Amino acid sequence: MAPTDGALQLVVGTEQLAMCARLPPVSRHHHAAAAIIVGLDHPLGFRAGATRWSRAVLLAPGFTHEVEVQGGRMVAFLLPPSAVDASRMAPLRELSRGGDWVALGQALQRGELTDFEEISRNLAREQLDVRPVDPRLQRVTRRLLGTLNENLPIEELAAGVHLSSPRLMALCREQLGTSLRAYRRWLRAFEVVRHFAAGNSLTRAASMAGFSSSAHLSSAAREHFGLRPSDVLSPASRRNIVLVGEHRPPCYR
């Protein structure tokens, strides 16, 4: 059965996500990875001081903004955090192939998108001059992905890639637009969705993903997504969540 018009559709991997939903107002927040945001029904308003209206945009990591959805459906394609160096891109860039992104969002809404391959192809067709993050930072992010519950100290992570702690922290701020601690929370949020899709309550999913409490998860969700977890996830939505195993897409070049 095809999903209803406003039903949530989610495809979630270990470090990227595709979502289509009819959402409440999206409050001030910033992502820890580049994101493609699409207005499925009409242009969306992106407010960061002034408001810019667009149908499909690429947002840089760390760019603080709000989104005016005006009752329409919003599509978010959250890219792997290692994919795009924030220091080498504009905070907000309108995509030239907006119709392709709307079509991909419609496929997601119909439940026809089950992996991230077409997202990669669409982005390649945009021919954007973007570069992946520093290889040393990529190694750190991969290590964090495999040790989300361990809270590895910054000194250990830095030593593993032959950097000083201050240099690693600066590189993370510069290229991911956030701190390593916030980046780890970002990855844990993806784990929450995966555990929730498996049948766990939000409280249990938060604990399994490494959050100290539901309040901790709610705070992180507002910081990174401008929404509460309950704004998106409900028991009825589980059937519309597709989990993509350990798939790690290549960096976009």
Backbone bond lengths (Angstrom), bond angles and torsions (degrees), N, CA, C in turn:
res aa  C-N    CA-C-N  psi(-1)  N-CA   C-N-CA  omega(-1)  CA-C   N-CA-C  phi
1 M - - - 1.464 - - 1.516 109.66 -
2 A 1.315 117.83 133.13 1.465 121.67 178.41 1.519 109.77 -69.02
3 P 1.351 117.55 145.40 1.455 119.83 179.57 1.516 111.31 -65.59
4 T 1.331 116.46 155.26 1.453 120.14 176.31 1.515 110.07 -69.37
5 D 1.323 116.13 165.14 1.465 122.99 -171.80 1.517 113.49 -52.64
6 G 1.345 117.74 -42.02 1.452 119.57 -175.22 1.509 114.18 -103.72
7 A 1.351 117.33 7.94 1.459 120.51 -174.41 1.528 111.35 -67.74
8 L 1.312 114.44 143.25 1.456 120.23 174.53 1.522 110.43 -65.29
9 Q 1.318 115.97 136.95 1.462 122.36 169.21 1.517 107.51 -128.00
10 L 1.325 116.86 128.27 1.460 122.06 -177.52 1.518 110.26 -133.20
11 V 1.322 115.81 133.84 1.462 122.18 166.81 1.515 105.13 -119.83
12 V 1.319 117.66 117.92 1.465 120.37 -172.45 1.519 110.87 -127.63
13 G 1.332 114.71 130.01 1.448 121.90 174.21 1.517 109.68 -108.54
14 T 1.313 116.99 -161.40 1.460 120.49 -179.91 1.520 111.93 -78.87
15 E 1.338 117.47 -23.34 1.460 119.18 -178.06 1.526 113.80 -147.84
16 Q 1.327 117.40 13.62 1.452 119.40 171.07 1.521 109.00 -149.02
17 L 1.337 114.13 165.42 1.461 118.60 -169.37 1.518 109.75 -155.57
18 A 1.321 116.03 147.07 1.462 122.71 171.53 1.521 107.23 -125.30
19 M 1.333 116.67 130.65 1.464 120.42 -176.02 1.514 110.20 -138.92
20 C 1.320 115.74 139.25 1.458 122.26 170.44 1.516 107.32 -129.72
21 A 1.330 117.29 128.94 1.460 120.49 -178.65 1.516 110.05 -163.11
22 R 1.325 114.86 158.39 1.458 121.04 169.02 1.517 105.90 -95.00
23 L 1.334 117.21 113.19 1.456 122.33 -167.18 1.525 112.23 -112.77
24 P 1.331 115.53 157.97 1.461 119.50 168.17 1.529 109.09 -71.31
25 P 1.334 118.92 174.43 1.471 119.87 176.93 1.531 111.20 -51.90
26 V 1.323 115.52 134.70 1.466 121.41 -178.00 1.522 108.09 -95.23
27 S 1.329 116.32 112.74 1.459 121.22 -173.35 1.533 111.93 -78.20
28 R 1.295 115.46 176.62 1.460 124.13 -176.55 1.540 110.42 -55.88
29 H 1.330 116.52 127.01 1.464 120.70 -177.59 1.528 108.93 -162.08
30 H 1.315 116.27 174.19 1.461 121.31 173.79 1.524 108.52 -146.09
31 H 1.326 115.37 144.82 1.460 121.06 179.52 1.528 110.58 -88.88
32 A 1.317 115.47 157.65 1.459 120.64 173.22 1.526 110.89 -100.28
33 A 1.310 116.40 16.02 1.465 122.69 177.06 1.516 107.98 -155.91
34 A 1.320 116.15 159.96 1.463 119.47 175.27 1.522 109.82 -62.79
35 A 1.329 116.57 146.44 1.460 121.42 -177.38 1.517 110.35 -138.57
36 I 1.317 115.65 139.93 1.461 121.75 171.12 1.518 106.98 -104.09
37 I 1.343 116.71 121.28 1.452 122.13 -177.34 1.528 108.48 -116.02
38 V 1.316 116.06 131.99 1.459 122.24 -172.74 1.527 109.96 -129.35
39 G 1.319 116.65 134.86 1.459 121.64 170.65 1.513 109.07 -88.37
40 L 1.326 117.63 111.45 1.460 119.93 -174.17 1.531 111.80 -72.39
41 D 1.333 117.18 -34.56 1.458 121.23 -175.91 1.529 113.26 -102.33
42 H 1.316 116.59 -29.69 1.465 121.58 -178.35 1.521 108.25 -165.74
43 P 1.332 119.41 168.94 1.464 120.44 178.44 1.524 111.82 -58.91
44 L 1.313 114.49 151.05 1.467 122.39 177.02 1.526 108.72 -105.19
45 G 1.321 115.71 154.27 1.451 120.44 177.02 1.513 110.91 -101.10
46 F 1.321 116.76 122.58 1.461 122.16 179.80 1.522 107.59 -105.79
47 R 1.333 115.84 113.52 1.450 120.73 -173.89 1.522 110.74 -106.23
48 A 1.312 115.80 119.24 1.462 123.48 172.33 1.530 104.89 -144.93
49 G 1.327 115.09 78.21 1.458 119.99 -166.09 1.520 106.95 87.21
50 A 1.333 116.87 -100.39 1.460 121.07 173.36 1.533 109.47 -76.40
51 T 1.340 115.96 163.08 1.462 121.01 178.29 1.521 109.32 -105.11
52 R 1.321 115.41 131.65 1.467 121.48 177.58 1.524 107.90 -117.23
53 W 1.334 116.21 128.46 1.447 121.62 -178.92 1.519 110.29 -98.85
54 S 1.324 115.49 133.10 1.460 119.06 -178.62 1.529 109.42 -157.57
55 R 1.320 115.34 156.31 1.471 121.12 178.74 1.522 111.79 -87.62
56 A 1.345 117.40 -32.40 1.472 120.25 -177.75 1.519 109.04 -152.87
57 V 1.327 117.06 123.44 1.462 121.27 -178.22 1.528 110.54 -134.90
58 L 1.327 114.26 156.86 1.456 122.57 169.52 1.522 107.01 -105.84
59 L 1.332 117.13 121.71 1.459 121.95 -179.94 1.521 109.67 -104.66
60 A 1.318 115.72 136.99 1.459 120.89 179.23 1.528 110.91 -74.82
61 P 1.328 118.18 150.98 1.461 120.77 171.95 1.529 109.96 -57.94
62 G 1.326 116.19 140.33 1.452 120.86 176.29 1.510 115.13 82.92
63 F 1.337 118.85 -2.91 1.464 122.47 -179.10 1.534 109.25 -77.33
64 T 1.321 117.24 114.36 1.463 121.57 -177.60 1.527 110.03 -83.35
65 H 1.331 116.61 128.32 1.458 121.00 -173.86 1.527 110.87 -159.45
66 E 1.315 115.80 167.04 1.458 124.02 168.79 1.521 107.58 -120.15
67 V 1.332 116.39 161.66 1.460 120.24 178.90 1.521 109.72 -127.82
68 E 1.327 115.66 126.13 1.461 121.90 173.50 1.528 107.84 -92.97
69 V 1.336 116.21 111.48 1.465 120.23 -176.44 1.519 112.10 -95.16
70 Q 1.323 118.71 -24.53 1.465 124.60 176.63 1.524 112.86 50.16
71 G 1.323 115.74 43.79 1.456 120.70 174.40 1.508 115.93 80.69
72 G 1.319 117.73 -5.01 1.465 120.41 180.00 1.518 112.12 -85.68
73 R 1.309 115.00 175.53 1.462 120.71 177.53 1.529 109.63 -90.40
74 M 1.315 115.89 138.08 1.457 122.10 179.28 1.517 109.63 -113.19
75 V 1.309 115.39 139.36 1.461 122.30 175.15 1.518 108.06 -113.99
76 A 1.326 116.54 133.10 1.467 121.76 176.60 1.515 108.78 -125.16
77 F 1.322 115.96 125.12 1.455 122.53 172.17 1.529 106.21 -110.33
78 L 1.327 117.45 101.43 1.459 122.09 -179.48 1.520 108.06 -89.52
79 L 1.319 116.46 120.94 1.457 122.24 -173.73 1.523 110.78 -85.83
80 P 1.339 117.77 162.74 1.467 119.20 176.43 1.521 110.32 -57.51
81 P 1.338 118.66 135.89 1.468 120.40 -176.63 1.526 114.15 -57.58
82 S 1.328 117.66 -25.37 1.463 119.83 -179.54 1.520 112.85 -85.01
83 A 1.346 118.37 -0.88 1.458 120.27 -169.02 1.522 114.27 -73.94
84 V 1.333 117.38 -40.46 1.456 120.50 -170.37 1.520 110.83 -130.95
85 D 1.302 116.46 130.06 1.457 123.80 176.73 1.528 108.62 -78.03
86 A 1.337 117.01 114.84 1.465 121.42 -176.56 1.521 112.56 -62.29
87 S 1.322 117.01 -28.51 1.463 119.67 -177.40 1.522 112.23 -72.86
88 R 1.328 117.37 -10.10 1.461 121.04 -175.82 1.536 112.62 -111.74
89 M 1.324 117.24 17.53 1.456 118.82 -178.95 1.518 110.72 -142.53
90 A 1.322 116.04 155.71 1.464 121.13 176.18 1.523 109.21 -69.16
91 P 1.331 118.03 150.99 1.468 119.87 179.37 1.525 112.84 -56.81
92 L 1.344 116.34 -39.08 1.470 121.51 179.31 1.514 107.76 -138.41
93 R 1.331 115.34 127.49 1.469 119.99 179.96 1.522 109.20 -132.30
94 E 1.316 115.88 123.57 1.463 119.91 177.98 1.525 108.99 -72.02
95 L 1.324 116.18 135.89 1.454 121.10 -178.10 1.523 110.16 -87.80
96 S 1.326 116.12 136.61 1.461 121.04 -174.02 1.518 112.61 -74.49
97 R 1.335 116.88 -24.46 1.460 120.83 -177.17 1.533 109.72 -106.06
98 G 1.335 114.41 53.68 1.460 119.22 -176.30 1.518 113.79 -56.84
99 G 1.352 116.86 -37.27 1.457 120.13 179.56 1.513 113.01 -61.52
100 D 1.351 116.78 -36.10 1.466 120.39 177.85 1.525 110.93 -64.85
101 W 1.352 116.10 -38.58 1.457 119.43 -179.17 1.523 111.06 -71.95
102 V 1.326 117.47 -36.51 1.467 120.03 175.52 1.527 109.56 -63.16
103 A 1.338 116.91 -43.31 1.467 120.33 179.13 1.527 111.18 -62.14
104 L 1.332 116.51 -39.41 1.461 119.58 178.92 1.533 110.15 -67.87
105 G 1.342 116.79 -38.01 1.455 120.03 175.69 1.512 111.98 -63.36
106 Q 1.332 117.07 -37.69 1.464 120.75 177.37 1.526 110.86 -65.98
107 A 1.321 116.85 -38.31 1.467 119.96 176.31 1.529 110.51 -63.44
108 L 1.326 116.03 -40.48 1.456 120.08 176.52 1.524 110.51 -62.17
109 Q 1.335 117.12 -45.14 1.463 121.23 -178.69 1.534 110.99 -61.88
110 R 1.325 117.60 -32.86 1.465 121.14 179.43 1.518 112.65 -80.39
111 G 1.336 117.26 -3.58 1.449 120.46 -178.92 1.513 113.92 81.89
112 E 1.345 117.03 18.51 1.463 121.44 -176.27 1.524 113.27 -95.26
113 L 1.321 118.12 -10.10 1.471 121.47 179.34 1.521 108.03 -96.89
114 T 1.320 117.24 118.80 1.458 120.82 -175.84 1.520 113.70 -124.18
115 D 1.336 117.27 3.69 1.464 120.75 175.09 1.527 107.36 -153.61
116 F 1.331 116.94 -168.84 1.461 121.22 -174.10 1.528 113.59 -109.70
117 E 1.329 116.68 7.53 1.462 119.54 -173.17 1.528 112.18 -64.69
118 E 1.324 117.85 -43.07 1.459 119.60 -177.66 1.524 110.94 -69.21
119 I 1.327 117.51 -28.46 1.465 120.42 174.44 1.528 109.20 -62.34
120 S 1.327 116.37 -45.40 1.462 120.76 178.22 1.526 111.31 -60.28
121 R 1.330 116.56 -43.00 1.468 119.70 -178.95 1.529 110.70 -66.93
122 N 1.331 117.12 -42.44 1.460 119.64 178.32 1.525 111.61 -59.75
123 L 1.331 115.80 -42.95 1.455 119.76 -178.35 1.524 111.06 -67.02
124 A 1.334 116.55 -38.38 1.466 119.89 177.32 1.523 110.97 -62.36
125 R 1.337 117.25 -37.16 1.461 120.59 179.86 1.531 112.48 -68.32
126 E 1.337 117.09 -21.56 1.466 120.05 176.69 1.528 112.02 -69.21
127 Q 1.341 116.39 -22.44 1.465 122.53 179.43 1.535 111.39 53.29
128 L 1.312 115.17 48.70 1.460 120.60 178.61 1.515 110.34 -80.03
129 D 1.309 115.89 144.16 1.466 120.69 177.29 1.526 108.61 -86.87
130 V 1.346 115.91 73.41 1.455 120.93 178.45 1.526 108.67 -121.68
131 R 1.307 115.59 153.61 1.460 120.67 -178.49 1.515 110.09 -127.68
132 P 1.340 116.88 150.97 1.462 119.24 176.62 1.520 110.59 -71.57
133 V 1.311 116.33 167.40 1.456 120.70 -179.24 1.523 110.63 -71.31
134 D 1.310 115.42 167.50 1.459 123.90 179.54 1.539 109.92 -51.74
135 P 1.345 118.52 134.85 1.467 121.01 -178.93 1.533 113.26 -55.00
136 R 1.327 117.40 -33.07 1.469 119.25 178.75 1.517 110.55 -67.39
137 L 1.318 116.66 -38.03 1.461 119.87 177.78 1.528 110.16 -70.32
138 Q 1.313 117.50 -34.61 1.466 120.16 175.25 1.522 110.88 -60.88
139 R 1.333 116.83 -39.78 1.465 119.98 179.10 1.521 110.91 -65.25
140 V 1.326 116.26 -37.55 1.465 120.01 177.24 1.521 110.68 -65.90
141 T 1.330 117.21 -44.62 1.460 119.54 -178.98 1.522 111.56 -64.93
142 R 1.323 117.23 -36.66 1.473 119.62 176.95 1.520 110.59 -65.37
143 R 1.334 116.45 -38.29 1.459 118.61 179.07 1.528 111.00 -67.22
144 L 1.326 116.49 -41.26 1.463 119.60 177.18 1.522 111.13 -60.89
145 L 1.315 116.50 -40.07 1.459 120.77 -178.65 1.533 111.05 -59.55
146 G 1.331 116.13 -34.19 1.464 119.65 -179.42 1.510 114.69 -89.01
147 T 1.343 117.23 -2.63 1.477 120.15 -176.60 1.532 110.84 -136.68
148 L 1.326 116.72 42.92 1.464 119.90 -171.94 1.524 113.32 -62.57
149 N 1.310 118.29 -28.18 1.466 120.38 -176.92 1.529 113.28 -91.58
150 E 1.326 118.44 3.49 1.456 120.39 -171.72 1.525 114.50 -100.07
151 N 1.327 118.79 -16.67 1.465 120.79 -178.17 1.528 112.41 50.42
152 L 1.321 115.85 53.15 1.459 120.61 -178.48 1.532 110.28 -58.67
153 P 1.334 117.97 136.56 1.471 120.09 179.99 1.512 111.61 -68.17
154 I 1.326 115.69 150.08 1.454 121.59 -178.68 1.528 111.29 -58.74
155 E 1.328 116.86 -34.49 1.467 120.53 -179.59 1.528 111.29 -62.09
156 E 1.333 116.25 -40.84 1.466 119.93 179.78 1.522 111.25 -68.64
157 L 1.316 116.79 -41.77 1.462 120.66 178.79 1.524 111.43 -64.12
158 A 1.346 115.92 -41.56 1.461 120.39 -179.89 1.528 111.35 -66.51
159 A 1.320 115.89 -43.03 1.465 119.77 -179.00 1.523 111.23 -62.42
160 G 1.325 116.36 -33.26 1.460 120.49 -179.22 1.515 114.11 -65.69
161 V 1.329 117.42 -19.00 1.469 120.86 179.01 1.525 110.92 -121.33
162 H 1.346 116.23 16.65 1.465 122.85 174.35 1.524 112.74 60.54
163 L 1.330 115.90 42.54 1.455 121.96 174.38 1.522 109.09 -123.40
164 S 1.323 116.45 156.99 1.457 119.86 170.91 1.528 108.32 -76.31
165 S 1.319 116.38 157.99 1.468 119.73 178.75 1.527 112.07 -59.19
166 P 1.365 118.84 -46.06 1.468 118.38 178.55 1.521 112.80 -61.01
167 R 1.346 117.40 -37.74 1.465 119.75 -179.37 1.534 110.88 -67.94
168 L 1.331 117.96 -40.65 1.459 120.52 178.21 1.528 110.53 -64.01
169 M 1.325 117.03 -42.71 1.463 120.15 -179.87 1.523 110.95 -63.91
170 A 1.339 116.21 -40.11 1.464 120.11 178.83 1.529 110.89 -66.54
171 L 1.326 116.83 -40.36 1.463 121.39 179.54 1.530 110.41 -63.65
172 C 1.308 116.16 -39.83 1.457 120.54 178.79 1.529 110.96 -64.63
173 R 1.318 116.46 -46.24 1.468 120.54 178.16 1.529 111.35 -60.79
174 E 1.320 115.30 -41.98 1.460 120.97 -175.88 1.523 111.85 -69.12
175 Q 1.337 117.30 -43.44 1.458 120.19 -169.72 1.530 114.09 -102.33
176 L 1.343 118.36 -25.96 1.461 120.97 176.33 1.522 111.92 -102.40
177 G 1.322 116.53 -11.26 1.456 120.04 178.46 1.512 114.22 73.51
178 T 1.336 116.89 15.88 1.461 120.22 -178.52 1.523 108.95 -159.79
179 S 1.323 116.49 179.00 1.467 120.83 178.38 1.522 110.47 -87.66
180 L 1.329 116.33 164.10 1.461 119.77 176.72 1.524 111.32 -63.63
181 R 1.310 117.02 -36.15 1.468 119.65 178.45 1.524 110.46 -62.89
182 A 1.342 117.19 -44.78 1.463 120.47 178.24 1.525 110.91 -66.86
183 Y 1.326 116.79 -36.47 1.460 120.38 177.74 1.525 110.68 -62.42
184 R 1.332 116.84 -40.50 1.464 120.24 177.73 1.528 110.73 -63.20
185 R 1.352 117.59 -39.81 1.461 120.73 176.10 1.526 110.44 -61.65
186 W 1.336 116.95 -39.03 1.456 122.24 178.60 1.529 110.26 -58.13
187 L 1.334 116.20 -49.40 1.462 119.89 179.46 1.527 111.30 -64.21
188 R 1.316 117.26 -37.01 1.465 120.23 178.88 1.523 111.44 -65.13
189 A 1.329 117.10 -31.25 1.463 119.63 177.22 1.529 110.98 -62.25
190 F 1.324 117.41 -36.64 1.460 120.33 176.50 1.528 109.94 -65.03
191 E 1.327 116.19 -38.23 1.464 119.88 178.22 1.524 111.45 -65.49
192 V 1.327 117.11 -34.99 1.471 120.15 176.69 1.527 109.81 -57.39
193 V 1.335 116.47 -47.40 1.467 119.93 -178.87 1.517 110.51 -61.90
194 R 1.321 116.27 -40.92 1.468 119.99 -179.38 1.526 111.01 -64.31
195 H 1.327 117.62 -43.81 1.463 120.69 178.79 1.527 111.28 -68.23
196 F 1.334 116.58 -37.43 1.461 120.25 178.16 1.526 110.20 -64.29
197 A 1.340 116.94 -42.54 1.466 120.84 179.62 1.519 111.55 -61.70
198 A 1.347 116.53 -27.99 1.465 121.04 -179.97 1.525 112.36 -78.18
199 G 1.347 117.63 -2.60 1.456 120.51 175.40 1.506 116.06 112.37
200 N 1.327 117.68 0.65 1.458 120.98 179.41 1.527 110.74 -81.06
201 S 1.335 116.28 151.64 1.458 120.19 173.11 1.525 109.00 -66.64
202 L 1.334 116.70 163.92 1.455 119.79 177.63 1.524 110.67 -60.62
203 T 1.331 116.77 -40.08 1.466 120.25 179.78 1.519 110.68 -61.69
204 R 1.331 115.70 -47.30 1.467 120.31 179.70 1.527 110.73 -66.41
205 A 1.335 117.69 -41.82 1.465 121.10 179.50 1.517 110.90 -61.73
206 A 1.347 116.88 -39.31 1.463 120.66 178.49 1.513 110.73 -62.26
207 S 1.335 116.76 -44.72 1.464 121.25 179.28 1.523 111.30 -63.68
208 M 1.324 117.49 -43.40 1.464 121.42 -179.32 1.523 111.68 -64.53
209 A 1.337 116.82 -29.60 1.473 121.11 -178.61 1.524 112.56 -85.90
210 G 1.329 117.48 -4.76 1.459 119.90 175.85 1.503 115.76 104.01
211 F 1.343 117.77 6.70 1.461 120.26 175.55 1.521 109.43 -82.95
212 S 1.325 116.63 142.56 1.461 120.50 -175.76 1.521 112.89 -73.06
213 S 1.340 117.69 -22.72 1.456 121.47 -178.12 1.529 109.19 -165.84
214 S 1.332 115.64 169.75 1.464 119.92 174.80 1.520 111.20 -62.93
215 A 1.343 115.90 -35.44 1.465 119.99 178.66 1.526 110.97 -64.53
216 H 1.330 116.57 -38.41 1.462 121.41 177.09 1.526 110.31 -62.19
217 L 1.337 116.88 -44.25 1.463 121.24 177.28 1.521 110.70 -62.66
218 S 1.340 117.50 -44.88 1.459 121.12 -178.37 1.524 110.93 -61.10
219 S 1.334 116.67 -41.70 1.460 121.08 178.45 1.526 111.03 -62.72
220 A 1.340 116.83 -43.54 1.466 120.77 179.68 1.528 110.87 -65.81
221 A 1.342 116.44 -39.30 1.460 120.01 -179.63 1.527 111.01 -64.70
222 R 1.322 117.46 -40.41 1.461 120.42 178.11 1.530 110.70 -66.95
223 E 1.329 116.74 -38.15 1.466 120.28 -179.88 1.521 111.66 -65.32
224 H 1.332 116.74 -42.95 1.465 120.50 -171.66 1.525 114.44 -98.11
225 F 1.343 117.87 -22.36 1.461 120.24 -175.32 1.533 113.42 -126.21
226 G 1.328 118.36 -11.66 1.458 120.78 -179.49 1.514 113.77 72.00
227 L 1.332 117.44 18.45 1.455 123.62 -176.24 1.520 110.17 -140.64
228 R 1.324 116.67 160.13 1.450 121.45 169.30 1.525 108.43 -86.80
229 P 1.331 119.58 150.26 1.470 120.01 177.04 1.523 112.59 -54.09
230 S 1.334 117.04 -37.72 1.466 120.47 -178.61 1.518 112.65 -70.79
231 D 1.332 118.28 -15.06 1.462 121.04 174.57 1.522 111.31 -68.60
232 V 1.324 115.95 -22.09 1.465 121.38 -174.62 1.526 111.97 -114.33
233 L 1.334 116.63 -44.66 1.459 121.28 -171.40 1.521 111.71 -101.79
234 S 1.309 116.15 131.02 1.454 122.89 173.60 1.522 107.41 -144.00
235 P 1.325 119.01 158.53 1.468 119.63 178.86 1.523 112.95 -53.61
236 A 1.336 116.83 -35.93 1.466 119.81 -179.19 1.525 112.62 -68.63
237 S 1.339 116.98 -19.98 1.467 120.16 -177.16 1.527 113.08 -84.20
238 R 1.332 117.52 -10.99 1.475 119.32 -174.99 1.533 112.27 -57.28
239 R 1.314 116.79 -37.05 1.471 119.94 -178.05 1.521 112.58 -66.94
240 N 1.331 116.60 -14.11 1.466 120.54 -179.59 1.524 112.53 -103.73
241 I 1.334 117.45 16.21 1.469 121.64 178.41 1.520 108.99 -107.98
242 V 1.322 115.72 124.01 1.464 122.51 177.21 1.519 108.37 -106.02
243 L 1.330 117.33 125.15 1.461 121.63 178.33 1.518 109.71 -96.96
244 V 1.326 115.66 131.28 1.460 121.75 177.48 1.510 107.49 -107.96
245 G 1.336 117.27 101.80 1.460 126.68 -175.70 1.507 118.16 -21.83
246 E 1.296 115.72 -120.65 1.468 122.01 -179.07 1.526 110.05 -103.75
247 H 1.323 116.62 22.25 1.471 121.43 -178.05 1.522 110.74 -58.66
248 R 1.334 116.88 126.92 1.459 122.39 177.86 1.527 107.93 -122.98
249 P 1.327 118.25 97.95 1.457 120.29 -177.81 1.529 111.60 -62.63
250 P 1.326 117.55 152.00 1.466 120.02 176.45 1.523 110.38 -66.33
251 C 1.338 116.46 157.64 1.459 120.10 176.05 1.531 110.02 -65.35
252 Y 1.318 116.45 144.34 1.461 120.81 177.92 1.533 108.56 -79.94
253 R 1.310 115.66 133.23 1.471 120.50 -178.56 1.514 109.90 -122.46
